[in-house]
């Protein structure tokens, strides 16, 4: 199944080379869930702090994805 992914901030290093921050890229997902996607990208679970699928925030990493879904992942954000 093919999905679109956008990665932000420090997660950009998990995107294909030459992909700009927030630029969507396609990936052939070897599983069917958000967690499968995060693991396939090599992102540690705790670094996928905010996940949105087709514009809606998702808390359950076991949620199944549909083909061509847009998955946006943000890391934990700190500031002072």
NORMO-V46890 format. One record per helix or strand. SS is the DSSP state (h for helix, s for strand). FROM is the first residue (numbers start at 1). LEN is the number of residues. If there is no record, write none. Layout:
# NORMO-V46890
ss	from	len
SS	FROM	LEN
SS	FROM	LEN
This chain:
# NORMO-V46890
ss	from	len
s	2	6
h	9	6
s	25	4
s	33	1
h	34	8
h	45	3
s	50	4
s	56	3
s	64	1
s	70	5
